[in-house]
Each structure stands twice: as structure tokens, then as C-alpha cells.
């Protein structure tokens, strides 16, 4: 069923248990489009590294290596003397080492790109969480004032604390202090 999008009273609600709300479908689509755009804007070296990393992390890559290295070993161990080109396997070790150097570099390039994207998503998550916390704090204040106006007691001792905005830098400072204290205590134990 096609969802016409938001109606006059806001986004439409999912009509069947398997349907997603318009806003959720919209967000999923926008994030997918964003990932595709970031992939298109990636530098040529990032695209090459990604393709190589994708292939080297696959079973065909493993099978190709099994065939090549297996043939190399069989020829040099059991093949006719005239066909043995690396009887000590020094060349095989060198080829494998050079390949490992390049493959690890490609993996690191891909991991750096993935880490940068994850850092951006984590920053987005943090900003959305801080915004949601601020909105909830304001709603608690509004509902408390409404309750007071209507004569409904709002005597929960946690409400006064919940009406205060969270200072992210203070929370981070406390986390660092706690971690430092735990590390110091760990070092002091014999």
C-alpha cells in the first residue's frame, strides 16, 4: 500500500502491523540515500581499497589462494625436478608477505573510512539524544506547571531534578574522573 505521506494533521500512522510509519520509512530512505551519496563522493583510492577489501574478504578469494598456493606447494614438493621453481619456498613466503602488506594497508584504508562514518553517526546520535533530553526536560516542566495549575499535586522529589537540563560536558568530566579513579585504584592494588 502506498503511503501518501503526511496528512493535514501530521504524518500518517502505519495501517497494518507490518507497515512502517511514514516518518520511519522516510528516515530509512534518507539515510540510505546519504550512504549512497557518500559512496559516490569517495575518492578513487577509497573506492579501490573498498573493492579490494570486499573481494579479499570473500570465499572466492580464499579458494583462489588455496588453488594457487596448493599448486605452488605440490609442484615444488612432488613435481618433476625440472618444474620445481621454488623448492625452499622462499619465493612463496616473499609473495605471501608482500601480499599481506598490501592487503593490510587496503583493510586499514577501508577501516579508516568506516570509522569516520561511524564517528559521524555517533555525533548525530549524541546530538539527537541531547535534543531529545532537552525536549523531555521542557515537557516535564510544562506538565508540572499544568498539574500545578489544575491543582494536581506534583510532589515527586525526582521532578525537580528531571526539570534541569543535562550539561554534557559535566557528564563527560564525571565519566573521565570515574575512569581515572578506577584506573588509579587498579594500579594501587598489589
Number of C-alpha atoms within 10 A of each C-alpha: 6 4 16 9 15 13 10 7 6 10 14 16 15 14 11 9 6 7 12 15 17 18 16 11 13 13 11 12 12 12 11 12 12 12 13 12 11 12 13 11 11 14 11 10 12 17 16 15 20 20 14 15 20 14 13 15 12 10 10 11 13 13 11 11 13 12 12 12 14 12 13 18 18 12 18 19 15 11 14 9 11 8 11 16 13 14 16 12 14 10 12 15 11 11 12 13 12 12 12 12 11 11 16 13 14 22 18 14 19 22 15 13 15 12 12 12 14 12 12 12 12 12 12 12 12 13 12 12 12 16 12 12 16 16 13 15 18 16 13 17 17 13 12 19 14 13 13 13 10 9 9 11 10 14 10 8 8 8 14 13 11 15 17 14 14 14 9 11 9 10 11 11 11 12 12 12 12 12 12 12 12 12 11 11 10 10 9 8 6 4
